[in-house]
């Protein structure tokens, strides 16, 4: 078995405030794009979670950075919330889901947006995919966004209603323009963290179930319309799965 070797280690900082974290890394011809979310102060002195892109070369040397927030509203940010991992799109750009949640105005006023930008971090488009008014007492969040084979998008996440029912995993499907085609909830789950498109254009979902008597993680297979075909449970107390991958031989890997 080959042993992994560290090629380079690059530390980005210092941060204005604690709470920054890496989201994803994408390889380009002459280096890497590193996406992260970081807490910064906005123009009125409030903490916001911003998506950053940094370019490093093939040796891990810093080249440039850009704060991705040009030309869009900034009410999508809140400590502990923010962006999900970035995916490369077929047009050479990038996309991610952003959870817009600002409890400073209305406690449950939130929305999920599809955010598209180029390799320099400049905004290509933004689109609201899902929103609930504060009076509905619903919290929503995106956890992972992927582009599908038909150039649309699928957004895995969760929904929490107050006082009931409990938190439930969700899947939202759009066309290539970001217009919502359907939205599914999966009772008996708590959070859908990871998603992959299957060979039959259905989806594989993985995440976590929280409960008083049992915790564990799941794998769900759906058809192309998000209808559940089967579900499997794994693990036990405090176990969770964040990602799912479909191998070329049809096997499924979660971690």
C-alpha positions as CSV (number, residue, x, y, z in Angstrom):
1,X,0.0,0.0,0.0
2,X,1.4,3.4,-1.0
3,X,2.1,5.8,1.8
4,X,0.7,9.4,1.6
5,X,3.3,12.1,1.6
6,X,2.7,15.7,2.6
7,X,3.7,17.8,-0.5
8,X,3.1,21.2,1.2
9,X,1.3,22.8,4.0
10,X,-0.2,26.3,3.7
11,X,-1.7,28.2,6.5
12,X,-4.1,31.1,5.7
13,X,-4.4,33.8,8.3
14,X,-4.5,35.5,10.6
15,X,-8.3,35.6,10.9
16,X,-10.1,38.7,12.0
17,X,-12.1,36.5,14.3
18,X,-12.3,32.8,15.2
19,X,-14.8,30.7,13.3
20,X,-13.2,30.5,9.9
21,X,-13.1,27.1,8.2
22,X,-12.1,25.6,4.8
23,X,-15.0,24.6,2.5
24,X,-13.3,22.9,-0.5
25,X,-10.3,22.9,-2.8
26,X,-10.5,22.8,-6.6
27,X,-7.5,22.0,-8.8
28,X,-6.8,24.3,-11.8
29,X,-4.1,24.2,-14.5
30,X,-1.5,26.2,-12.6
31,X,-2.5,25.6,-9.0
32,X,-5.4,25.4,-6.7
33,X,-8.4,27.5,-5.7
34,X,-9.1,27.3,-1.9
35,X,-12.6,28.2,-0.7
36,X,-13.3,29.1,2.9
37,X,-15.8,30.9,5.0
38,X,-14.6,33.6,7.5
39,X,-16.0,36.0,10.0
40,X,-15.4,39.6,9.2
41,X,-16.9,43.0,10.2
42,X,-19.2,44.6,7.7
43,X,-19.5,48.4,7.1
44,X,-21.8,48.9,10.1
45,X,-19.7,46.8,12.5
46,X,-21.6,43.5,12.5
47,X,-20.0,40.1,12.2
48,X,-20.7,38.4,8.9
49,X,-19.7,35.1,7.4
50,X,-18.1,35.7,4.0
51,X,-17.0,33.2,1.3
52,X,-13.4,33.7,0.4
53,X,-11.4,32.3,-2.6
54,X,-7.6,32.1,-2.5
55,X,-5.3,31.1,-5.3
56,X,-2.2,29.1,-4.6
57,X,0.4,27.8,-7.0
58,X,1.4,24.1,-7.5
59,X,3.9,24.5,-4.6
60,X,1.3,25.9,-2.2
61,X,2.5,29.5,-2.5
62,X,-0.1,32.2,-2.0
63,X,-0.9,34.2,-5.1
64,X,-4.1,36.2,-4.5
65,X,-7.5,36.2,-2.7
66,X,-10.9,37.6,-3.2
67,X,-13.9,38.1,-0.9
68,X,-16.9,36.8,-2.8
69,X,-19.7,39.3,-1.9
70,X,-19.7,41.8,-4.7
71,X,-23.1,43.0,-5.9
72,X,-25.3,40.8,-3.6
73,X,-27.1,41.4,-0.4
74,X,-25.2,40.7,2.8
75,X,-28.0,39.5,4.9
76,X,-27.1,35.9,4.1
77,X,-24.5,35.7,6.9
78,X,-24.6,34.6,10.5
79,X,-22.1,33.2,12.8
80,X,-22.2,29.4,12.5
81,X,-24.1,29.4,9.3
82,X,-22.9,30.4,5.8
83,X,-21.8,28.5,2.7
84,X,-21.5,24.8,1.8
85,X,-18.7,23.2,-0.3
86,X,-18.1,24.7,-3.7
87,X,-18.5,22.6,-6.9
88,X,-17.1,23.2,-10.3
89,X,-19.7,23.7,-13.1
90,X,-19.8,22.7,-16.7
91,X,-19.3,26.3,-17.9
92,X,-16.0,26.6,-16.2
93,X,-17.4,28.6,-13.2
94,X,-18.2,27.5,-9.7
95,X,-21.4,27.2,-7.6
96,X,-22.4,26.7,-3.9
97,X,-25.4,26.9,-1.8
98,X,-25.6,29.7,0.8
99,X,-27.8,29.7,3.8
100,X,-29.2,33.2,4.2
101,X,-30.2,33.6,7.8
102,X,-30.4,36.8,9.8
103,X,-32.0,36.4,13.2
104,X,-31.2,40.0,14.1
105,X,-34.4,41.0,12.3
106,X,-36.8,38.0,12.4
107,X,-35.9,34.9,14.3
108,X,-36.8,32.4,11.6
109,X,-36.4,34.5,8.5
110,X,-34.2,32.5,6.2
111,X,-33.6,31.3,2.7
112,X,-31.3,29.1,0.6
113,X,-29.6,30.7,-2.4
114,X,-27.6,29.3,-5.3
115,X,-24.5,31.4,-5.7
116,X,-22.5,31.2,-8.9
117,X,-19.1,32.9,-9.5
118,X,-16.0,32.7,-11.7
119,X,-12.5,31.6,-11.0
120,X,-11.6,35.1,-9.8
121,X,-14.4,35.2,-7.3
122,X,-16.5,37.6,-9.2
123,X,-20.3,37.0,-9.0
124,X,-21.9,35.4,-12.1
125,X,-25.4,35.1,-10.6
126,X,-27.4,34.5,-7.4
127,X,-30.8,33.0,-7.1
128,X,-33.1,32.3,-4.2
129,X,-34.1,28.6,-4.3
130,X,-36.2,28.3,-1.1
131,X,-37.5,30.7,1.5
132,X,-39.9,30.7,4.4
133,X,-41.2,33.9,6.1
134,X,-40.4,34.4,9.7
135,X,-44.0,33.8,10.7
136,X,-43.7,30.1,9.6
137,X,-41.1,29.4,12.3
138,X,-38.9,27.3,9.9
139,X,-35.1,27.1,9.9
140,X,-33.6,25.8,6.6
141,X,-30.0,25.2,5.6
142,X,-28.0,24.0,2.6
143,X,-25.2,21.5,3.3
144,X,-24.0,20.5,-0.2
145,X,-24.8,21.6,-3.7
146,X,-23.9,19.6,-6.9
147,X,-24.4,20.2,-10.5
148,X,-26.4,17.4,-12.2
149,X,-25.8,15.7,-15.6
150,X,-28.5,17.9,-17.2
151,X,-26.8,21.1,-16.0
152,X,-29.3,21.6,-13.2
153,X,-28.5,21.6,-9.5
154,X,-29.3,19.5,-6.4
155,X,-29.1,20.9,-2.9
156,X,-28.9,18.6,0.1
157,X,-29.8,20.1,3.5
158,X,-32.3,20.1,6.3
159,X,-35.4,21.8,7.7
160,X,-36.4,22.5,11.3
161,X,-39.9,23.5,12.2
162,X,-40.9,24.9,15.6
163,X,-42.4,23.4,17.6
164,X,-42.8,20.2,15.5
165,X,-42.1,18.0,13.6
166,X,-38.3,17.6,14.4
167,X,-35.5,18.4,12.1
168,X,-35.6,16.5,8.9
169,X,-33.2,16.0,5.9
170,X,-34.2,17.6,2.6
171,X,-33.3,17.6,-1.1
172,X,-34.0,20.4,-3.5
173,X,-33.8,20.0,-7.3
174,X,-33.5,22.8,-9.9
175,X,-33.1,23.2,-13.6
176,X,-30.1,24.7,-15.4
177,X,-31.5,28.2,-14.6
178,X,-31.8,27.6,-10.9
179,X,-35.6,27.4,-11.0
180,X,-36.9,24.9,-8.4
181,X,-38.3,21.7,-9.9
182,X,-39.1,19.9,-6.6
183,X,-38.4,19.8,-2.9
184,X,-38.4,16.6,-0.8
185,X,-38.3,15.9,2.9
186,X,-37.1,12.6,4.3
187,X,-38.9,11.8,7.6
188,X,-36.8,9.8,10.1
189,X,-33.6,11.6,9.2
190,X,-32.2,14.7,10.9
191,X,-29.7,16.1,8.5
192,X,-28.6,15.4,4.9
193,X,-25.0,16.4,4.7
194,X,-23.8,14.7,1.5
195,X,-25.2,14.0,-2.0
196,X,-24.1,12.3,-5.2
197,X,-25.9,11.7,-8.5
198,X,-26.4,8.1,-9.4
199,X,-25.9,6.6,-12.9
200,X,-29.7,6.4,-13.3
201,X,-30.0,10.2,-12.5
202,X,-31.3,9.4,-9.1
203,X,-29.5,10.5,-5.9
204,X,-27.5,9.1,-3.1
205,X,-27.9,10.9,0.3
206,X,-26.0,10.5,3.5
207,X,-26.3,12.3,6.8
208,X,-27.2,11.9,10.5
209,X,-30.1,10.9,12.6
210,X,-30.3,12.4,16.1
211,X,-32.5,10.8,18.8
212,X,-32.9,10.3,22.5
213,X,-32.4,6.6,22.3
214,X,-30.2,6.1,19.1
215,X,-27.9,8.1,16.9
216,X,-26.5,6.9,13.6
217,X,-25.9,7.7,9.9
218,X,-27.9,6.7,6.9
219,X,-27.6,6.0,3.2
220,X,-30.7,6.8,1.0
221,X,-31.1,6.0,-2.6
222,X,-33.8,8.0,-4.6
223,X,-35.1,8.0,-8.1
224,X,-34.7,11.0,-10.4
225,X,-37.7,12.7,-8.8
226,X,-36.4,12.4,-5.3
227,X,-38.7,9.5,-4.3
228,X,-37.0,7.2,-1.8
229,X,-36.2,3.7,-3.1
230,X,-34.4,2.3,-0.1
231,X,-32.6,3.4,3.1
232,X,-29.8,1.8,5.1
233,X,-28.6,2.6,8.7
234,X,-25.1,2.4,10.0
235,X,-23.1,3.2,13.1
236,X,-24.3,4.2,16.5
237,X,-24.1,6.9,19.1
238,X,-22.6,10.1,17.8
239,X,-21.8,8.6,14.4
240,X,-22.4,10.7,11.3
241,X,-21.6,10.6,7.6
242,X,-20.6,13.8,5.8
243,X,-20.0,12.7,2.2
244,X,-21.1,10.0,-0.3
245,X,-19.2,9.0,-3.5
246,X,-20.3,6.8,-6.4
247,X,-17.4,4.7,-7.6
248,X,-17.0,3.8,-11.3
249,X,-17.9,0.2,-10.6
250,X,-21.2,1.2,-9.0
251,X,-20.1,0.7,-5.4
252,X,-21.0,3.5,-2.9
253,X,-18.5,5.0,-0.4
254,X,-19.5,7.2,2.5
255,X,-17.3,8.9,5.1
